[in-house]
């Protein structure tokens, strides 16, 4: 039913069974990985399972690959990349190769940065083999409870995932993987999210994270993408700020898409008209699209389109 679909989308459920705990008074998500909670805390001793600070969840000894240990308090005052990964997963291995270089560049630039490997390997041996390639620190493989608590804290749904934290332990971005692959020179480190992204091969995976506003433009025309970005940016910033004030994630991601093979296949897949400019909201997980095909796109049109979408006033078409 429509209500079920709305709940699936609201909580971005991608696989089942899924158990999500909510604070009934505020409607805020307390914990996304309820199934791990029940496995880790069958007696309910940690109830109400709300998010704890990173420093508390990570507390304990960490390893270096030469066998040395250090206390997790050594991470304080640094930016930290919490890296969920495993040797059996090919995309993880290829990300690790890039990440080793990025880590070196960021350290050489004099930034305080550490990466914490949280293994999803299937044995201590494969953990050791994989960790031997990494110049950073790890949660000991045997400490399954702590690895699981970190998975729970960030609601990890799949690997590889790189969560970048600021020096206070607050999340800067959950999209560390996309950022690292998009910014090989690490010029944008620590990768504060941009309100509007240009759609690329490496960030297109974010289209599956929830509803996305995508403005398709004719990129043959120089400056068209930049103008489109300038048009959407203030609206995106306003929405992000509004939800941040409520300590919630923004309900939409914002993209500008030029013309290339990937954009063509996206249009084909979602069955969109050829027009440019074309203003859309695509919700891949709900297989729903909302399309605004007008001659000229103005800030007023974008603003009205977005607020109608957020107020459930738009009628979805199937993808």
N, C-alpha and C positions, 0 to 999 in steps of 0.2 A: 504494500500500500504506500501511498504518498508519505504518510507519517514515518513509516519504517525507513523509507529512502532518506527522508530528512535527517533521521537519527544517524543512519550510516554515514551520511555526508558530514553532519555536524561534528562527529567524533572521528572522522577520517578512518573508518574501519576498513582494513584492506584484506583481512583474513579472519576466518572463524575457527573455533570459538574465540570470542573476544570479550573480556570482562573489564568494564571501566567504572571506577568509583567516582561519584560526584558528591560535592557538598550540597545538600538539598536547599540550604538557606541561600546560597549565593549562585548555585548552578555551575560553579567552577569545577573543572576536572581535578580530582585529588590524585588519582593514579590511573595511568593508561594500561599498565601491565598487570591487571588484577589476577590473571592466572598464575603469574610468578609469585605474587603476594601469597596466594593460598598455598602454593607449594612451599614457599620459604618460611611462612609464618602460620602454620596450620592452627596453632593455639590462639592466634589473634593477639599476641602479646604487644605487637607494634601498632595496633589499631589506634587512630584512624588512617594510617598508611599515607599520610600527606607527604609532600616533598620535603626532604631535609636538605640542609646546605651540603654542597659538594664536599667541603672539608670534613664534615661529619661522616658522610657515606664512604669516603675514600680512606678514612683514618686507618693507619697501620703501616707495616713495612712494605716497601716497593723494591723491585729487583732491577739491577742492570744486567746486561747479558754476559758480563764477566763474573757473575755470581755475587758481586757486592750488593749489599742491601742499604737502603736509606729510608728515613722516615718520611711519610707523606707530607709532613709539615714543610719539607724542603720545596714543595710546589708553591707555597704561599708567596704572593707578590709577583708571580710570573703569569703570563698568559699560558693557558694549558689547552692542548688538543687532546680530547678523550677519544681514543681510536678503537672502535669495535671492529674486529677483523679476525680472519682465520686463514690458515694456510690452504685448506681444502677448497677455498673459493677463488677462482681465477681473477675476478675483478678486484678482489682484495690484494692479490699478489701484485697486480699491475699498479694499483694505487700506492702500495708500499714503496715500489721503486721510485715513483715520482716524489713521494712524501719524504724519503730520505734526503733527496736533493733540496727540497723546499726547507726542510728542517735546518740543513747546513747553511743555506743562504740566509735564513732569518737569524740564526745564531751569529753568523759572520757579520751581519749588519748591526750587531750589538743589542738586539732585542732580547728581553727576558722571556724565553719561550721554552716550554717543555711539552713532550707528548707522552701520554699515558696509554699504553697498550692494554686493552681489556680483551682477552682471548676468547674466541668461540671455537678453539681447536678441539679435536675429539680425543686427544690424548696428551699427556705430559710430554711425550717424545716429540710429537709434531709441534707443540707449543715451543719447545726448546729450539727445534730446527728453525722455525719461523722467526723466533725472537733473536736468533743469532745474527739475523740480517739487519736488526734495528738498533740505531744508536741512542735510543731513549729508554724510558723506564716502563715497567709493567707491574700489574697486580700479579702476585704469585698465582700460578695456575691452580695450585692446591686449595687456594682460598676461594672456593666456589661461591660461598655466601656473599663475599664482597663483590665478586664479579656480577652476581645476580642482582645485588642491590643497585649497582651502577646501571645495569640494563633497565631496571625498573625506574630509576630516577629520571632517565631520559626517554623512557617509553620506546626503546629500540625495537623496530619492526623488521629490519633487515640489515645485512652487512654488505660492503663496508660502510660504516658511518663514522664521520669525524665531526665531533661537537667542539666548537672553539669557545673557550671561557675567557673572561677578562680576569684581571689580577685579583678580583674579589670573589671569583668563582661563579659569577653570573654568566648565562649563555649569551654570546655575541651572535653566533649563527649555528644552526643545526646542519647547514649545507656545506660543511668544510670540504667535502669531497669535490663538489662542483667548483668551489672557490679555488682550491688547489690546482685543479685541472685547467681552469680558465685563466689562472694568473701564475704562469710558470716562473716568472721572475719575482713573485711575492711582493710586488709593488704596493698591493692594496692591503697587505697584512695589517691588522688582524681581521680583515674581511667583515666590517660592519655591513649589514644588508643594505643594498641600494633599493630605494622605493620602486624604481622601474628598471627592468632588465631588458637587454636586447636578447631575443630568443636565439640560442645557439644549440649546436649538437650536444654540448656538455650540460647545459642547464635545462634542456627540454624534459628531463626526468621530473622536474618540479611540476610539470603540467598534471602529473598524476597525484599531486599532494592535496588537491582540493580545487575549488573554483578559481579560475584564472581569467582576468581580463586580458585579451590579446587584441591589440590594434594592428591590423595588417596594413602596411603602407607600400607604395610603389618605390622601391629603393633604387630604381634607375635614376630617379630624380635626386641629385645630390642634396644633402641636408634634410631630406624628408624624414629620415629616422630620428635625427636630432630634434627636429621641430615637433615630431610626434611625442618624443620623450618629454620635451618641455611642456607640452600640452597636458600630459597625464600626471606629471610629477607632483604638482601642488595638490591634486585630488588624492593621489596615493598617500602623500605625506599626511594629509588631514585624517584619512581613515586609519593609517597606522598609529598616529598619535592618539586618536580617540580610543582605540582598543588597548593601546599600551597603558593608558590611564586606568583602564579597568583590569590591568594585568592579564589581558587576553591576547592571543595571536590574532592578527588581522584576518578577516574572513575571505580575503581575496589576495591573490598575487597579481602583479601588473607587468605586462610584457609589451614590447613593440617588436613586430616581426617584419623583416624585409622580404626579399624574394630570393630564395635559394631552394635546393632540392629538399631540404628538411621541411621548409615551410610549405612547399608544394605537396609533400606527402601528408603533412598535417591537414591541409585544406581538403585533400582527397579523402582522407580517413574520416574527417568530421563533416564531409559533404557540404563545404561552404561555397558560396558563389565566387566567381573570379574577381569580383570588384576590389578596387583599392582606391581610397582608404575604405577599410571595412572594420567596424567595431564589433567585437564579440566577447561573450563570456563563455568559456568552455569549462565544463565540469565532467572530466573524463570518468571519474569513478561512478558518477550518477548517469553517465552516458547521455548528458543533456547539454544543449547549446542554446544560447540566446544571441540573436543577430540583429545588428542595427546597420542597415545599408542606406546611408544618406550621402548626398553629394559632397557636403562639407562637414567635417567633424569639429565641433566647437567645444570649449570647456563646459558650457551649459549642457550640451547634449550628453557628454561623458558623465557629468555629475548626476543628471537626471536618470541616466541608464543605470548607474551604480546604485543610486539610492532606491530606485524601483526594484532592482535585483535584491538588495538587502532587506527590503520590506516585503519580499515575496509577491510583488505585483506583476512580474514578468511571466509569460507562459513559455515553458521550455519546449524546444523541439528535440526529437531524439537524434543522437549522433549515430 
